Amino acid sequence: MADAQKNAPQICSTSVHLREARPQDDAQLCALMRRNAMRGTISLAADYEPSFFRAIEVEGFAKRVIIAESNQQIVGVVLFAKRRLFLNGAPADTGYAGSLRLDRSIRGTTIMARGRELVERWHEDGGGVPFYLFAILTDNIAAQNVLSSGRVGLPASTRIGTLHTAAIPLLPRLTPRLPARIQIERGSAVGAVKVSEFLNRVGSEKQFFPVYTADDILADDGILRGLRLDDFYVARTGDRILGTVACWDQLPFRRILITEYSGYMRWLKPFISPLANALRLAPMPNPGEPLRHLYAACIAIENNSEQIFTLLLNTILHHQHDKGNSFLLVGLMERDPLFPVLKKYVHIPSRSGIYALSLDNFDFAAALDRRTPYIELGGL
């Protein structure tokens, strides 16, 4: 797996052409995602088997996928999709750009500038949105310099803020003690309609919170693919909902693979595995195996109550221990009022810059109020 890029097609960048992806490209797109790993002491790659197109359902609707192709080999891909989000408290169509992967052979070429021409044609044909959100890991300095600077023919991007992801170990934990008159129930005890109404009422108080319907929650596919109604943990007092956090398992259709351990992690792994067994955690993956994690999703807490958020997290962490997963991934923007709660948990941190790119010179400072941004981690 670590040598996958060596096996990628070696081509001349001038022979590359761009087109929209087709269903028959599925297998090549999955292979492209797997062989383009993010390098580090733990190298990671995206595994979208068995279907790239099914995996990207969670990234938005009205999707357009651009591929770069040479000699019938796919050497690059990027996704543009629409999302229904809250802007200044009102539902609005916006955009998302993601799943960008380029083989080494075409990096540093004019391919991104040429891709802009295709996106602009879609934009003019009625697919336009005011801006596209995208995320870049803060450790990926090269991508930040290229994608956010406007140096590859794209407009310069506006930085929205930093998304902090806390990987909280699923250790054995005591049953949380609930205050009087507060109960935590699963979504089926509440119903999809009430859950979606609460998500939209409380979520509208944050910038970019997704607009969710009861149909989204109950559907087997779409933007919440793989998330069931009973995956929602709901805090209530009587009939009044106080908060929700869902526990989203995407392993059946979208995984993060360990491709290589290097440096100190190569020597540390043999010592970590026995510790994981002693703590009754899922074993440390070997190269070629997926990380076993769950996403905290649909985080909506009335009045940003740290108490309710903590109770919901503790309940999930207690319930999900010893079910074959190692971590719960919780993502919040660093100026979110709930962010201090994450600091109380032992976790492995990672950070991503959230950017917005506009083809219409959208004035972010003038158009958006100062609501705290929210980014659905499982949709990145």
Salt bridges, closest charged atoms under 4 A:
ASP3 OD1 - LYS6 NZ 3.37
GLU20 OE2 - ARG64 NE 2.73
ASP25 OD2 - ARG19 NH1 2.92
ASP47 OD1 - ARG34 NH1 3.25
ASP47 OD2 - ARG255 NE 3.03
GLU57 OE2 - ARG54 NE 2.76
GLU59 OE2 - ARG254 NH1 3.21
GLU69 OE1 - HIS17 NE2 3.01
GLU69 OE1 - ARG19 NE 3.03
ASP93 OD1 - ARG84 NH1 3.15
ASP103 OD2 - ARG35 NH2 2.78
GLU120 OE2 - ARG116 NE 2.74
GLU185 OE1 - ARG236 NH2 2.54
ASP231 OD1 - ARG228 NH2 3.01
GLU260 OE1 - ARG39 NH1 3.91
GLU302 OE2 - ARG201 NH2 3.15
GLU302 OE1 - ARG240 NH2 2.70
GLU306 OE1 - LYS344 NZ 3.54
GLU334 OE2 - HIS164 ND1 3.51
GLU334 OE2 - ARG351 NE 2.93
ASP336 OD2 - LYS206 NZ 2.81
ASP360 OD2 - HIS123 NE2 2.66
ASP369 OD2 - ARG371 NE 2.77
